[in-house]
Amino acid sequence: MTNKSVLLLLLVFLLSIRGHAQEVLHLDQEQPAGSGSIQDLDWIAGYWTGSGMGGDCEELWLPAKDNSMVGTFRFIMDGELIFAEYMNMVEEDGMLSLKIKHFNRDLTAWEEKEDWTVFKFIKSEGQTAYFNGITFQREGDELMIRLAITNEGIKSTEEFRLKRKDL
């Protein structure tokens, strides 16, 4: 086997390991959220910038307090704000969930007034947190978010690659 073949096999192996850790998991609709502590996910706190969905992204998570972590996200394309999110990662009765409310640039909400888009927690492994349809993984000063999307019946996964920045 040539050195080039060995390097190619090693690269494929390393990518498959990284891909496995970053898979997006799903729960059946009737399955409850997994148990966990919000303090176990405190590693996500910070200001993150990067790219995803063909645009620029910013995500800010405040440290855990009172069994929740509050965050914001904004998506900018060609210098224009497209949408923003208000996020609440919350621990209720020993179970975690991620609740998101989306807003257009004029602050009109995507969801109805009392509704949230909710991602039930599944499990965490080190600095990887799996929610139903979304995965967060931190490696040093990098945060990878993978989001399962269904658009007009077509399923895909969007990747957001963010780096930690100082405010």
C-alpha positions in Angstrom: 0.0 0.0 0.0 1.4 3.4 -0.9 1.8 6.3 1.4 -0.9 8.2 -0.5 -3.4 5.2 0.0 -2.6 5.1 3.7 -3.2 8.8 4.0 -6.4 8.6 2.1 -7.7 5.7 4.3 -6.7 7.6 7.4 -8.5 10.8 6.2 -11.7 8.8 5.4 -11.5 7.1 8.9 -11.1 10.5 10.7 -13.9 12.1 8.7 -16.2 9.1 9.5 -15.4 9.4 13.3 -16.1 13.2 13.2 -19.3 12.6 11.2 -20.5 9.9 13.6 -20.0 12.2 16.6 -21.9 14.9 14.8 -24.9 12.9 13.7 -28.4 14.3 14.2 -30.6 12.1 16.3 -34.4 11.9 16.3 -37.1 10.9 18.8 -40.6 9.6 18.1 -43.2 12.3 18.7 -44.5 10.6 21.9 -41.0 10.0 23.4 -40.2 12.2 26.3 -37.1 14.4 26.5 -34.0 12.9 28.0 -33.0 13.7 31.6 -30.0 15.9 32.2 -28.8 19.0 33.9 -28.4 22.4 32.3 -25.1 22.8 34.1 -23.8 19.9 32.0 -24.3 22.1 28.8 -22.7 25.3 30.2 -19.8 24.7 27.8 -21.9 26.3 25.0 -21.9 29.7 26.8 -20.2 32.4 24.8 -20.3 34.5 21.6 -19.9 32.5 18.4 -19.6 33.7 14.8 -19.3 31.8 11.5 -21.3 30.5 8.6 -24.3 28.4 7.7 -27.1 28.2 5.2 -25.0 30.3 2.8 -24.8 33.3 5.1 -23.1 34.7 8.2 -24.3 33.6 11.6 -23.9 34.9 15.2 -25.0 33.0 18.3 -24.7 34.2 21.9 -25.4 32.0 24.9 -25.4 33.3 28.4 -24.2 31.1 31.3 -26.8 28.8 33.1 -28.9 30.4 35.8 -32.2 29.3 37.4 -32.2 26.0 35.3 -32.0 27.7 31.9 -29.6 29.2 29.4 -30.8 32.0 27.3 -29.4 32.7 23.8 -29.9 34.7 20.6 -29.0 34.0 17.0 -29.0 36.1 13.9 -28.7 35.1 10.3 -27.3 37.7 7.8 -27.0 37.2 4.0 -25.3 39.8 1.8 -25.1 42.2 4.7 -28.8 42.0 5.4 -30.5 40.6 8.5 -32.8 37.8 7.3 -34.0 36.4 10.6 -33.2 36.2 14.3 -34.0 33.8 17.1 -34.6 33.9 20.8 -33.5 30.6 22.4 -34.1 29.1 25.9 -32.4 25.9 26.8 -34.3 24.8 29.9 -34.3 22.1 32.6 -37.8 21.3 33.8 -38.5 18.3 36.1 -35.1 16.9 35.4 -35.6 16.9 31.6 -34.0 19.3 29.1 -35.4 21.0 26.0 -34.3 23.7 23.6 -37.1 26.2 22.9 -36.7 28.6 19.9 -38.8 31.5 18.7 -38.0 32.9 15.2 -38.4 36.5 14.1 -38.2 38.2 10.7 -36.1 41.4 10.4 -39.2 43.5 11.3 -39.7 41.4 14.5 -42.8 39.6 13.3 -42.7 36.1 14.8 -42.8 32.9 12.8 -44.5 31.0 15.6 -47.8 32.0 17.1 -47.6 34.1 20.3 -47.7 31.2 22.8 -45.8 28.7 20.6 -42.2 27.8 20.4 -40.2 25.4 18.2 -39.1 22.8 20.7 -36.2 20.4 20.4 -36.3 17.6 23.1 -33.0 16.7 24.7 -31.8 13.2 23.9 -28.3 12.9 25.5 -24.9 14.5 25.9 -21.4 13.0 25.5 -18.6 15.3 26.7 -19.1 18.6 24.8 -21.7 17.2 22.4 -25.4 17.6 23.0 -28.0 15.8 21.0 -31.5 17.2 20.8 -34.3 15.9 18.6 -33.2 17.2 15.2 -30.2 19.3 16.3 -26.7 18.6 17.5 -24.2 20.9 19.2 -20.6 19.9 19.4 -17.7 22.0 20.8 -14.1 21.3 20.1 -11.9 24.0 21.7 -13.0 27.4 20.3 -15.1 25.9 17.5 -18.8 25.0 17.7 -20.5 22.9 15.1 -24.2 22.8 14.9 -26.1 20.3 12.7 -29.8 20.9 12.1 -32.2 18.5 10.4 -34.5 20.4 8.0 -37.5 19.2 6.0 -38.4 21.6 3.2 -41.3 20.7 0.9 -40.9 17.1 1.9 -37.1 17.0 1.2 -34.9 16.2 4.2 -31.5 17.7 4.6 -28.9 18.6 7.3 -27.5 22.1 7.6 -24.2 22.7 9.2 -23.2 25.8 11.1 -19.5 26.2 11.7 -18.8 28.8 14.4 -15.8 30.1 16.2 -15.7 31.6 19.7 -15.1 35.3 19.7 -14.6 37.9 22.4 -17.4 40.5 22.7 
